[in-house]
Amino acid sequence: MMLIEFGNKKGTYSKSEYFLPKTMNTVIQIRTIAFVALVVLATESSAFVSPLAKNINNVSSLAKQQSPLRASPFDQLANIFNQLEKAPAKKVLPPVVIDPSFNLAGIFLTAGILLDFIPYIQLTLGPLLTLLGVLFLVQTFRIRFVFNETDFELRLGDSLDGSGDNIVVGGENRWSYDSFVNWEFFPKGWVDTPQGPVLAYFKETQTPSDKWDEGPGKSANAPEALAKGAVPGQVHFFPVLCDAKQLRAEFEKRNCAKL
């Protein structure tokens, strides 16, 4: 037993009676602290788990969208058609007939007639230039250079009849744009001059390769030419009997390859 004084009162209490109030206060404090800790932990867990669960759901849905094993064949076909619909349509250029030009025929005829009045030359160079002038004049009326959706070709007259087989290597006078490996005008730089160029040139790979060395192709495909950067192919030359600027523009629009 022990003596304890409370205010003005004195009394005797046992040890168990003395420690009971203090023990109860301690238990209440511990329970309060535990409750507060649980509330805080629950709040923190909610804030942490919620975004994580959301991310997991997003990853799962993304995997379902990207996994081909989960998609049915019908879904795959639908995706293909949707992609085709979204793809930009390839621009199709309209057919173009290059305007004829009488510049070359006029130059050769004028030069030939003038030389026909010069002694000695009138028997050699004069008649030759005159004949070429007459030939170019006839061919200017006769030949048309045509660009269609996929090919460059030679046609005859305003009715655009077929021009027949190529006189050098045979086959139709029609070449796809994809087969071009080079094109050029000679003399170079004369396209923008008043008189225009004399010759147009292009090289293609559509003609069978066993024909490439026939005619001017023999020198154009020689090892020396290839070593300088030339690309093997069939060579074609033709007099510029049409609008050279328009012809050049169409070569560029149709993405004909050029070295």
Secondary structure, DSSP 8 states (H G I E B T S, - for coil): -EEEEETTEEEEE-HHHHHHHHHHHHHHHHHHHHHHHHHHHHHHHHHHHHHHHHHHHHHHHHHHHH-TTTS-HHHHHHHHHHHHHHS--------EE--B--HHHHHHHHHHHHHTTSTTGGGTHHHHHHHHHHHHHHHHHHEEEEE-SSEEEEEETTTTEE--B-TTT-SBSEEEGGGEEEEEEESTT-TTSSS--SEEEEEES-S-GGGTTSTTHHHHTSHHHHHTT----EEEEEE--B-HHHHHHHHHHTT----
